[in-house]
Amino acid sequence: MRVAVVGSGFAGSLLARVLAVQGHDVVLLERGTHPRFAIGESSTPLANLTLERLARRYGLDDCYHLAAHGRWVARFPELRRGLKRGFTFYRHHAGRPFALDGIRPERLLVAASPNDHVADNHWLRADVDHHFVRAAAQAGVEYRDRTDVTTDGLKQLRVDFVVDASGPGGFLARQLGIPSALQRMQTKAGLLFSHFDGARLVSDVVPGLPAGPYPDDWAAVHHIIDEGWMYSLRFDHGVTSAGFLLRDEVSDPPEQMWRSLLRRYPTIGALFCDATPLMPIAYRPRIQHRLTRAAGNGWAMLPHAFAFVDPLFSTGIAWSLRAIERLASRFEHGMPTEHDLVRYDALLSAEADQIDWLVAGAYRAMTRFDLFAAQAMIYFAAVSFAEVRQRIGPDENVAWSGFLGVGDPELRGLPHASLRRLRRVRSAADRREFVKWVSKSIARRNVCGLANPAAHNSYPVDLDVLTRRHAVLGMSREALVSALPALRGFS
Ligand SMILES: Cc1cc2nc3c(=O)[nH]c(=O)nc-3n(C[C@H](O)[C@H](O)[C@H](O)COP(=O)(O)OP(=O)(O)OC[C@H]3O[C@@H](n4cnc5c(N)ncnc54)[C@H](O)[C@@H]3O)c2cc1C
């Protein structure tokens, strides 16, 4: 088969390479050139599991090494990345330095790995995407950069199938006139961002921060504020990727908005007061996009071309890799059939909704940290259950299982139900009720002891807890204990 992949972010390049390994004749078309700046950097355990599966199935040795921090550093020290041990959240209040209140700590730490060696990574996308495009070319993909493709141009290439990996570039949306479905999306936020040199560590700025399950800063750090939230991702070479996601549209110059937010939140101010932006701070008014279709006869989109919700919970890389795995599995037998494409389209659509509901609920919950921490538990329950299942029971069909609880009778309705409930929360009693409801609703998928008041918002990777919860996985204690070696990412 002759396949065109439009867009050479990591996702387009990786899929193009897999298709070439399968023996297809692949052309990869990029309108820009590499290396180039890109955003979307923080990986997760589910993303790494998919990378490992792709590595095994298609003989992609580099993907195996890039799936864990220790292996990455040992094998590809020249590809810049940052250690990510988990997800850190703080709630800041205007005009007050961040401080821990012992009774209701507005800090949430959820470990994703037990040590640095098996930990996740933030990907410095300029390096990683460049690596993937070079690897694609080495695998036999015909790579053409600085190419602005048109429908006529594609016809001349005489391809049997087109994959749109152009991200928000929206290549096929324009070529095929696919309508937007943005009105369907509940999440709405603008982005103020850059990369910075010289950002300080939370542990240096907040006195008396008690030790958590991992060092707070070596994580995807989320600072929740009245206006939305801020991400801060530290790379090992000292650069920090940071950005504010702001609910309301703003019209001041970006640099001025940045300074005013640093003044309003003194601890964030202390973290970034001496930091130098490595490129001008930029503002994008609304970063969400969503289309009405993700696949059709002879074409398919990767998730970032189809929809994007928000960086909260770092869903983008894992979702993209899952979609690559799905499409790759269909190309093993020639071309995806009409049935495959209908299924692919339906899954991406359900998954975009699921992410949107979860994130929109989290925005709604940001006013109160107890609500937010409870809402976050839905995400962590869904991904940790999927991760443990994938580690202990290899499943041929895992690629086609839904992302973030889609298709799971216990989880599929939860983000939507929770958004509806959050919209009705008014009083302290409503908040307590919501927290209880989440705890009950995730119980049958809660393999990690989440939503436990005794944990005080601090969740290490704990195999004892997992072992005690064997029934959640439908296993006896003995069966789970003997499966523990398969949880190698955990130990
Ligand atoms: C602010 C922000 C933060 C994010 N943070 C995270 C995170 O922490 N973790 C996470 O998992 N995900 C995150 N994401 C999502 C992540 O960015 C995407 O999932 C990821 O970039 C998808 O990669 P991709 O290769 O599909 O697309 P992209 O990275 O968007 O690459 C698309 C490529 O297509 C090219 N292109 C565009 N139009 C054309 C055209 N017409 N012809 C040819 N080439 C074209 C572009 O030049 C580019 O090289 C974030 C996204 C945003 C916006």
Ligand as a Chemical Component Dictionary entry (heavy atoms), coordinates in Angstrom:
data_LIG
# 
_chem_comp.id                   LIG 
_chem_comp.type                 NON-POLYMER 
_chem_comp.pdbx_formal_charge   0 
_chem_comp.three_letter_code    LIG 
# 
loop_
_chem_comp_atom.comp_id 
_chem_comp_atom.atom_id 
_chem_comp_atom.alt_atom_id 
_chem_comp_atom.type_symbol 
_chem_comp_atom.charge 
_chem_comp_atom.model_Cartn_x 
_chem_comp_atom.model_Cartn_y 
_chem_comp_atom.model_Cartn_z 
_chem_comp_atom.pdbx_ordinal 
LIG C1  C1  C 0 -0.457 23.748 25.816 1  
LIG C2  C2  C 0 -0.406 22.288 25.528 2  
LIG C3  C3  C 0 0.198  21.468 26.447 3  
LIG C4  C4  C 0 0.191  20.098 26.251 4  
LIG N1  N1  N 0 0.747  19.322 27.207 5  
LIG C5  C5  C 0 0.720  18.002 27.072 6  
LIG C6  C6  C 0 1.305  17.168 28.057 7  
LIG O1  O1  O 0 1.864  17.646 29.041 8  
LIG N2  N2  N 0 1.249  15.832 27.879 9  
LIG C7  C7  C 0 0.649  15.281 26.801 10 
LIG O2  O2  O 0 0.589  14.048 26.722 11 
LIG N3  N3  N 0 0.124  16.044 25.817 12 
LIG C8  C8  C 0 0.144  17.374 25.932 13 
LIG N4  N4  N 0 -0.378 18.153 24.941 14 
LIG C9  C9  C 0 -0.893 17.491 23.735 15 
LIG C10 C10 C 0 0.247  17.222 22.753 16 
LIG O3  O3  O 0 0.766  18.458 22.328 17 
LIG C11 C11 C 0 -0.238 16.445 21.527 18 
LIG O4  O4  O 0 -0.864 15.272 21.952 19 
LIG C12 C12 C 0 0.932  16.078 20.625 20 
LIG O5  O5  O 0 1.615  17.231 20.220 21 
LIG C13 C13 C 0 0.429  15.346 19.409 22 
LIG O6  O6  O 0 1.501  15.120 18.537 23 
LIG P1  P1  P 0 1.289  15.044 16.975 24 
LIG O7  O7  O 0 2.561  14.560 16.391 25 
LIG O8  O8  O 0 0.028  14.311 16.676 26 
LIG O9  O9  O 0 0.968  16.543 16.507 27 
LIG P2  P2  P 0 1.833  17.852 16.552 28 
LIG O10 O10 O 0 2.841  17.795 17.608 29 
LIG O11 O11 O 0 0.847  18.982 16.601 30 
LIG O12 O12 O 0 2.575  17.885 15.141 31 
LIG C14 C14 C 0 1.902  18.224 13.965 32 
LIG C15 C15 C 0 2.922  18.398 12.841 33 
LIG O13 O13 O 0 2.214  18.591 11.622 34 
LIG C16 C16 C 0 2.796  19.641 10.899 35 
LIG N5  N5  N 0 1.753  20.221 10.030 36 
LIG C17 C17 C 0 0.710  20.979 10.393 37 
LIG N6  N6  N 0 -0.046 21.284 9.317  38 
LIG C18 C18 C 0 0.536  20.693 8.243  39 
LIG C19 C19 C 0 0.238  20.637 6.853  40 
LIG N7  N7  N 0 -0.823 21.242 6.362  41 
LIG N8  N8  N 0 1.066  19.930 6.055  42 
LIG C20 C20 C 0 2.159  19.305 6.560  43 
LIG N9  N9  N 0 2.497  19.333 7.864  44 
LIG C21 C21 C 0 1.687  20.013 8.698  45 
LIG C22 C22 C 0 3.297  20.603 11.965 46 
LIG O14 O14 O 0 4.309  21.456 11.450 47 
LIG C23 C23 C 0 3.820  19.617 13.017 48 
LIG O15 O15 O 0 5.153  19.250 12.777 49 
LIG C24 C24 C 0 -0.387 19.541 25.092 50 
LIG C25 C25 C 0 -0.934 20.376 24.131 51 
LIG C26 C26 C 0 -0.969 21.735 24.341 52 
LIG C27 C27 C 0 -1.600 22.614 23.299 53 
# 
loop_
_chem_comp_bond.comp_id 
_chem_comp_bond.atom_id_1 
_chem_comp_bond.atom_id_2 
_chem_comp_bond.value_order 
_chem_comp_bond.pdbx_ordinal 
LIG C1  C2  SING 1  
LIG C2  C3  SING 2  
LIG C2  C26 DOUB 3  
LIG C3  C4  DOUB 4  
LIG C4  N1  SING 5  
LIG C4  C24 SING 6  
LIG N1  C5  DOUB 7  
LIG C5  C6  SING 8  
LIG C5  C8  SING 9  
LIG C6  O1  DOUB 10 
LIG C6  N2  SING 11 
LIG N2  C7  SING 12 
LIG C7  O2  DOUB 13 
LIG C7  N3  SING 14 
LIG N3  C8  DOUB 15 
LIG C8  N4  SING 16 
LIG N4  C9  SING 17 
LIG N4  C24 SING 18 
LIG C9  C10 SING 19 
LIG C10 O3  SING 20 
LIG C10 C11 SING 21 
LIG C11 O4  SING 22 
LIG C11 C12 SING 23 
LIG C12 O5  SING 24 
LIG C12 C13 SING 25 
LIG C13 O6  SING 26 
LIG O6  P1  SING 27 
LIG P1  O7  DOUB 28 
LIG P1  O8  SING 29 
LIG P1  O9  SING 30 
LIG O9  P2  SING 31 
LIG P2  O10 DOUB 32 
LIG P2  O11 SING 33 
LIG P2  O12 SING 34 
LIG O12 C14 SING 35 
LIG C14 C15 SING 36 
LIG C15 O13 SING 37 
LIG C15 C23 SING 38 
LIG O13 C16 SING 39 
LIG C16 N5  SING 40 
LIG C16 C22 SING 41 
LIG N5  C17 SING 42 
LIG N5  C21 SING 43 
LIG C17 N6  DOUB 44 
LIG N6  C18 SING 45 
LIG C18 C19 SING 46 
LIG C18 C21 DOUB 47 
LIG C19 N7  SING 48 
LIG C19 N8  DOUB 49 
LIG N8  C20 SING 50 
LIG C20 N9  DOUB 51 
LIG N9  C21 SING 52 
LIG C22 O14 SING 53 
LIG C22 C23 SING 54 
LIG C23 O15 SING 55 
LIG C24 C25 DOUB 56 
LIG C25 C26 SING 57 
LIG C26 C27 SING 58 
# 
